[in-house]
Amino acid sequence: MAYLLLKKEKSSDMKQKNKLFLVLFIISIIAISLLSLLPPKSGLELGKSDKLNHFLAYAILSLNFGFISTKIRSYFIGIPFLIAYGLLIEFFQGFVPGRDPSFYDALANSAGVFLGFFIFYLFGRIKK
């Protein structure tokens, strides 16, 4: 998905920075997937504020996505893609021993996605 955004941009416009954010995005997806889909005691404890962890993880994820393609289409592709990713992770948690899908986790994930893109927008990085 992120690769398609990079591919659509002119190759002369693609900077080393974009590649770095693509790598960070992929690492973030892998980390969130692993931490979300491992049984609770097998993974890293990230504190007691579960919803805040969800919120911040998805805000960072959406910021990385925004920097991959600084065009306005990153909103139209990124927001639905990342919200769907968060919903799928919550769905698959229902199949992991010791984990349950949570509407409030999905809500925190989605709010984080919106915050990340809002911060990205505030810094004026999107080219219209």
C-alpha positions, 0 to 999 in steps of 0.5 A: 500500500505504502509502496504504491504511494511512493511509486506514483510520486515522481522519482525525482521528488522521492527523497531519502527521507521518504524511504526512511519513513517507509522503513519506519512505517513497515517496522511500525506495522510489524511491531504493532502486529506482533505486540497485538497478536501475541498472548499477553504474557509473552510480549512486552508490558507497555504500562497500564494505560492500554488505550493511551498505548493504542492511541499513541501507536496509531498516531505515530503509524499515521504520521509515518504514513503521511510522510511517505507520500506528502500529497493530499491522497495520503489522507484518502488512502491512509485514513481508511487503510489504517483504520481497517488495519486497526479493526482487523487487528482487533478482530484477530485478537479474538483468536489469540489466547488471553486476548479479546477484541475491544471496541474501545481499543478500535476507537483508540486506534482510530482516534490515533490515526486521525490525530496523526494525520491532523498533526501532519496537516498542521505542520503543512506537509501535504502538497495540494 
